[in-house]
Amino acid sequence: MDNFISILSIYFFVAMGYIAKAKFKEGMDEKTIVKLNIYFLLPILAFWGLLTQKIDISIVKIPFIYLFISLATLVVSIFISKRFFNDPKDISIVSMASVTGVTGSIGIPLGLALFGESSVIYTSLINTMSMFFVYTVGTYIYSRGSFGIIKSFKNVFKMPIIWASLIAIVFNIFDISINKSFFKTLQMGAYAAIIMQLLIFGIFLYEAKIKQMNYKLLGFSIFIKFLIMPSISLVILYLLNVKGIALKSTILEVLVPMAITNVSLASIFDCKPKEVTTIVFISSLFFIPYIIIATYLLK
């Protein structure tokens, strides 16, 4: 019950964004809010997150295993999408939305509730790797829905979160300290970024039309996210002999619903953000009964 309440509590801010858009309608420019979050608040979140704890070489392999799982699933999803879709935007959506998950705002607290504090180091590092993956590979793929190869490649390097992450890694490795008062300010910005992301999801959800949904697009995205990706992860984790809390934490992060970041990137690069919003929302509903069964198996 506590896990169920924890998941639903997160969507309080989603509901807030939905209500705000319903009230103010055209008076609320969602693209401006998305740009504010992507170019200002999310870099703070990445920088702060990478400095909350010292990177330990002994456990750093786990986020790289998660990255390998994501890349392997991405290859499969691209292969599938190109054979069943003709629209470049549909290919981008199926390829990327089905690979990325809400590893932070759902994965970290859920891991804490299920497995205790020993899971936090793994879920936090996986979340950091996931963010880096989304804003590099994800930026390129969503950009390809509307732009050419060169333009899409340039768009990756325009993302401040990439540079913020690299600077934070340097700070972490070389033990460069940050003033405690300033670090608290960064923490405020990080929490604001998480809340803003949920609000953005609610804002786009207001304009999403489930009745007009492309069910073929939805079906393939759900199929890859909740069947193909977990299957690939189990094979890779078995072959690499990952066990214990590291195994459980990685599987949990694979199972979380599609990332709300998909909505922001789809909006920035004009890649059917309303349809992406509906897909992410349906994956969140699908996740609730799915995780109950998965939790029983993990325990």
Phi and psi in degrees as a GROMACS rama.xvg file:
@    title "Ramachandran Plot"
@    xaxis  label "Phi"
@    yaxis  label "Psi"
@TYPE xy
-62.4617  -39.3289  ASP-2
-63.4635  -41.4525  ASN-3
-63.3962  -43.6081  PHE-4
-65.5683  -38.8227  ILE-5
-61.1983  -41.8076  SER-6
-66.9354  -46.0016  ILE-7
-65.4708  -33.7476  LEU-8
-62.0816  -34.5133  SER-9
-61.329  -34.2217  ILE-10
-80.6297  3.33034  TYR-11
-60.4056  -42.2624  PHE-12
-73.7916  -29.4067  PHE-13
-63.1215  -44.4456  VAL-14
-62.4171  -37.1929  ALA-15
-62.6342  -43.3387  MET-16
-64.5209  -39.7331  GLY-17
-61.5352  -46.6952  TYR-18
-65.6342  -39.8219  ILE-19
-62.2523  -43.6203  ALA-20
-67.6366  -37.4518  LYS-21
-63.6561  -34.0134  ALA-22
-80.953  -46.5557  LYS-23
-95.185  -18.6275  PHE-24
46.8992  -118.471  LYS-25
-66.9539  -15.3143  GLU-26
-71.5113  -10.5958  GLY-27
-113.669  109.766  MET-28
-89.0751  102.179  ASP-29
-65.7047  -32.9251  GLU-30
-67.0902  -33.9449  LYS-31
-65.6211  -40.7477  THR-32
-65.9078  -40.33  ILE-33
-61.1554  -45.519  VAL-34
-63.1327  -40.0871  LYS-35
-59.2894  -41.5991  LEU-36
-72.7863  -46.5969  ASN-37
-68.7982  -41.6342  ILE-38
-92.311  -12.9577  TYR-39
-125.406  -53.4576  PHE-40
-80.9819  -42.5437  LEU-41
-63.8633  -36.3449  LEU-42
-60.2391  -34.8434  PRO-43
-65.6972  -42.1746  ILE-44
-60.3348  -45.1026  LEU-45
-64.2856  -44.8786  ALA-46
-63.4128  -47.1779  PHE-47
-64.7067  -44.4828  TRP-48
-60.7127  -37.4615  GLY-49
-76.5383  -10.1349  LEU-50
-109.522  2.14634  LEU-51
-72.0177  -22.8599  THR-52
-153.506  153.769  GLN-53
-69.9216  133.979  LYS-54
-71.7191  120.976  ILE-55
-101.97  122.03  ASP-56
-59.6811  -32.5174  ILE-57
-66.9977  -24.3377  SER-58
-115.346  -1.30364  ILE-59
-69.2539  -14.6896  VAL-60
-67.3504  -26.7046  LYS-61
-62.2992  -49.7372  ILE-62
-62.1423  -28.7388  PRO-63
-73.7551  -31.433  PHE-64
-65.8009  -41.4419  ILE-65
-61.3938  -40.6986  TYR-66
-62.7388  -41.2006  LEU-67
-62.8501  -41.3137  PHE-68
-61.2  -44.1217  ILE-69
-63.5637  -43.5398  SER-70
-67.7999  -39.452  LEU-71
-63.9828  -42.3494  ALA-72
-66.6379  -38.0608  THR-73
-60.6364  -42.3751  LEU-74
-60.5207  -44.3862  VAL-75
-65.291  -43.923  VAL-76
-66.0504  -37.0506  SER-77
-65.4421  -42.0442  ILE-78
-60.1865  -45.4123  PHE-79
-68.2714  -48.1507  ILE-80
-63.473  -35.8143  SER-81
-71.2803  -17.3751  LYS-82
-94.6729  -15.086  ARG-83
-119.575  -6.52649  PHE-84
-132.984  146.364  PHE-85
-107.674  -31.4325  ASN-86
-70.8106  122.85  ASP-87
-55.1312  -33.1663  PRO-88
-69.4551  -39.0735  LYS-89
-64.6282  -39.8422  ASP-90
-63.3554  -41.9304  ILE-91
-63.1401  -42.6395  SER-92
-65.0857  -50.8081  ILE-93
-63.3216  -39.6803  VAL-94
-63.6257  -42.0948  SER-95
-100.297  -43.6221  MET-96
-59.5483  -36.0476  ALA-97
-77.0413  -8.70121  SER-98
-101.471  -27.4502  VAL-99
-97.1533  142.675  THR-100
-129.438  166.796  GLY-101
-81.7011  70.0749  VAL-102
-71.6194  -21.0366  THR-103
-91.7271  -71.8255  GLY-104
-67.887  -19.8156  SER-105
-112.874  -45.5009  ILE-106
-60.3276  -47.3807  GLY-107
-66.3075  -53.3131  ILE-108
-65.0997  -32.4009  PRO-109
-70.1694  -38.5136  LEU-110
-63.3482  -39.8268  GLY-111
-63.2538  -41.9479  LEU-112
-69.0509  -36.5376  ALA-113
-86.0556  -41.5889  LEU-114
-118.821  -3.42015  PHE-115
87.0943  -175.569  GLY-116
-64.9457  -22.8954  GLU-117
-64.3446  -17.2848  SER-118
-85.3718  -18.9852  SER-119
-61.2307  -41.518  VAL-120
-61.2206  -37.787  ILE-121
-74.541  -47.0597  TYR-122
-66.7959  -33.8258  THR-123
-67.0298  -45.1601  SER-124
-67.8652  -37.7021  LEU-125
-63.2521  -40.9975  ILE-126
-62.2359  -41.1772  ASN-127
-62.3375  -44.7004  THR-128
-64.7397  -38.6492  MET-129
-62.557  -43.3522  SER-130
-61.7986  -43.3527  MET-131
-63.2592  -40.7416  PHE-132
-63.6147  -46.1242  PHE-133
-62.6771  -44.1156  VAL-134
-86.8653  2.47729  TYR-135
-110.298  -71.9734  THR-136
-63.5297  -42.9806  VAL-137
-63.2127  -42.313  GLY-138
-60.1503  -43.9278  THR-139
-63.311  -46.7443  TYR-140
-67.4483  -45.5502  ILE-141
-65.4058  -35.8627  TYR-142
-65.5241  -34.5002  SER-143
-65.4555  -19.1644  ARG-144
-66.2122  -22.0486  GLY-145
-127.209  -18.6399  SER-146
-127.326  170.656  PHE-147
-78.8756  179.788  GLY-148
-63.3721  -48.3932  ILE-149
-63.7312  -47.157  ILE-150
-61.9751  -41.6034  LYS-151
-65.0731  -39.3092  SER-152
-65.2458  -40.0004  PHE-153
-66.3759  -35.0536  LYS-154
-61.956  -30.317  ASN-155
-60.7468  -44.1256  VAL-156
-78.6464  -5.75277  PHE-157
-86.1553  -6.50225  LYS-158
-82.0377  113.345  MET-159
-60.4871  -27.1059  PRO-160
-62.2345  -29.1371  ILE-161
-64.7517  -48.1273  ILE-162
-70.0053  -36.4409  TRP-163
-63.7494  -39.7194  ALA-164
-66.1803  -43.9085  SER-165
-64.1516  -41.216  LEU-166
-64.5706  -41.543  ILE-167
-63.8018  -38.6236  ALA-168
-63.0785  -41.6588  ILE-169
-61.8123  -45.0313  VAL-170
-58.8924  -41.7233  PHE-171
-68.0041  -47.8271  ASN-172
-62.9374  -41.6652  ILE-173
-95.5919  12.013  PHE-174
53.5021  41.3894  ASP-175
-79.0157  117.11  ILE-176
-81.1944  154.54  SER-177
-122.87  139.782  ILE-178
-51.9123  132.757  ASN-179
-60.1931  -40.0925  LYS-180
-65.5755  -40.9605  SER-181
-68.0426  -34.5225  PHE-182
-65.2657  -34.8943  PHE-183
-65.867  -35.9839  LYS-184
-64.1572  -41.2718  THR-185
-62.1765  -37.6566  LEU-186
-62.7112  -40.2149  GLN-187
-60.3252  -43.8299  MET-188
-64.3861  -36.837  GLY-189
-65.0338  -46.0779  ALA-190
-65.1895  -36.5045  TYR-191
-63.1437  -37.603  ALA-192
-64.1131  -41.0273  ALA-193
-64.1064  -46.6326  ILE-194
-65.1606  -41.5987  ILE-195
-61.0552  -38.0129  MET-196
-62.8543  -40.2905  GLN-197
-68.8815  -38.783  LEU-198
-62.9193  -42.861  LEU-199
-59.5717  -42.1122  ILE-200
-58.9757  -44.2025  PHE-201
-64.7383  -38.4613  GLY-202
-62.5151  -46.5844  ILE-203
-71.8124  -28.9285  PHE-204
-63.818  -31.4325  LEU-205
-61.6884  -36.2471  TYR-206
-93.8874  -5.53196  GLU-207
-73.7683  135.113  ALA-208
-112.407  101.723  LYS-209
-63.4048  -34.9786  ILE-210
-64.92  -26.8852  LYS-211
-97.3086  11.5409  GLN-212
-66.6377  143.118  MET-213
-80.7675  97.9599  ASN-214
-68.4261  -25.1141  TYR-215
-66.6463  -42.7621  LYS-216
-63.1619  -44.7124  LEU-217
-63.4539  -47.1332  LEU-218
-60.4932  -46.4171  GLY-219
-66.786  -37.7811  PHE-220
-64.6483  -45.9665  SER-221
-64.9252  -41.4503  ILE-222
-59.3402  -46.1101  PHE-223
-69.5474  -43.8723  ILE-224
-66.5085  -43.1438  LYS-225
-104.276  -2.09508  PHE-226
-127.183  -54.3227  LEU-227
-66.2963  -50.5232  ILE-228
-63.3915  -45.7633  MET-229
-60.7468  -37.4392  PRO-230
-64.6092  -44.3675  SER-231
-62.5789  -41.9786  ILE-232
-63.7114  -41.0156  SER-233
-63.3064  -40.5765  LEU-234
-64.5719  -47.8477  VAL-235
-64.9282  -44.8512  ILE-236
-64.3144  -36.4816  LEU-237
-66.9855  -46.0554  TYR-238
-64.5931  -32.9181  LEU-239
-89.9657  2.21887  LEU-240
57.8649  42.5786  ASN-241
-82.632  133.025  VAL-242
-135.568  175.428  LYS-243
63.8144  -145.112  GLY-244
-65.8663  -29.531  ILE-245
-64.3456  -41.3881  ALA-246
-64.1913  -49.9658  LEU-247
-63.1464  -41.8619  LYS-248
-65.3641  -40.3367  SER-249
-66.8565  -44.9725  THR-250
-61.6342  -41.6845  ILE-251
-58.9445  -43.4763  LEU-252
-68.7218  -27.6033  GLU-253
-70.4861  -33.5813  VAL-254
-83.3581  -14.9356  LEU-255
-61.8535  156.269  VAL-256
-66.1503  170.91  PRO-257
-59.7839  144.484  MET-258
-69.9764  138.79  ALA-259
-67.3048  -21.2521  ILE-260
-57.1299  -28.1733  THR-261
-55.9494  -38.8462  ASN-262
-64.7744  -43.3598  VAL-263
-63.8689  -46.405  SER-264
-67.6785  -38.8124  LEU-265
-63.6101  -34.8122  ALA-266
-70.3182  -45.8218  SER-267
-59.2575  -40.8067  ILE-268
-105.212  17.3095  PHE-269
52.681  51.3814  ASP-270
-115.907  64.3256  CYS-271
50.8465  58.6862  LYS-272
-60.4085  -32.0513  PRO-273
-67.9812  -39.9741  LYS-274
-70.071  -37.2957  GLU-275
-62.9232  -40.8222  VAL-276
-58.5508  -45.4186  THR-277
-63.5603  -41.234  THR-278
-62.7086  -44.9769  ILE-279
-63.2362  -41.0748  VAL-280
-64.5175  -45.4055  PHE-281
-63.3376  -38.0248  ILE-282
-64.6398  -31.5526  SER-283
-68.3805  -39.398  SER-284
-69.1247  -41.1544  LEU-285
-63.9316  -30.7045  PHE-286
-66.7489  -33.1102  PHE-287
-61.66  -55.0989  ILE-288
-69.1746  -30.3748  PRO-289
-62.9702  -44.9773  TYR-290
-72.4152  -27.9477  ILE-291
-62.4335  -44.2334  ILE-292
-68.5837  -43.9142  ILE-293
-64.5513  -37.8832  ALA-294
-61.9105  -42.3589  THR-295
-61.1763  -42.0548  TYR-296
-69.7971  -38.7471  LEU-297
-65.838  -37.9831  LEU-298
